[in-house]
Amino acid sequence: MLFLLYWLNRFVFPNRSSAVLLEYKHLEEALHNRADVRRGPTVLAHLYKNLHSATLENPLNISAPSVFWMIQIWLQVYFLESRFPGIVLPED
């Protein structure tokens, strides 16, 4: 279970301190128990927290580890005009 918590903190919800945060412990326990868990609110809260720190605490410091890749993927899927040239996504 500790490895799963570390993996979540390292790759899915990275933070600036590179420490293992216990705020994702509920998600780690649910994934370990294979329980039905809603990941959307956790991901959205993490996105909002990172957007807050990128705009107010450290203005436009997008080099800090965060989940800005998630925002970029969402923008490219739903807004065709912001898609990089050469990227072809399946119709489904």
Secondary structure, 3 states (H helix, E strand, C coil): CHHHHHHHHHHHCCCCCCCCCHHHHHHHHHHHCCCCCCCHHHHHHHHHHHHHHHHHHCCCCCCCCCCHHHHHHHHHHHCHHHCCCCCCCCCC
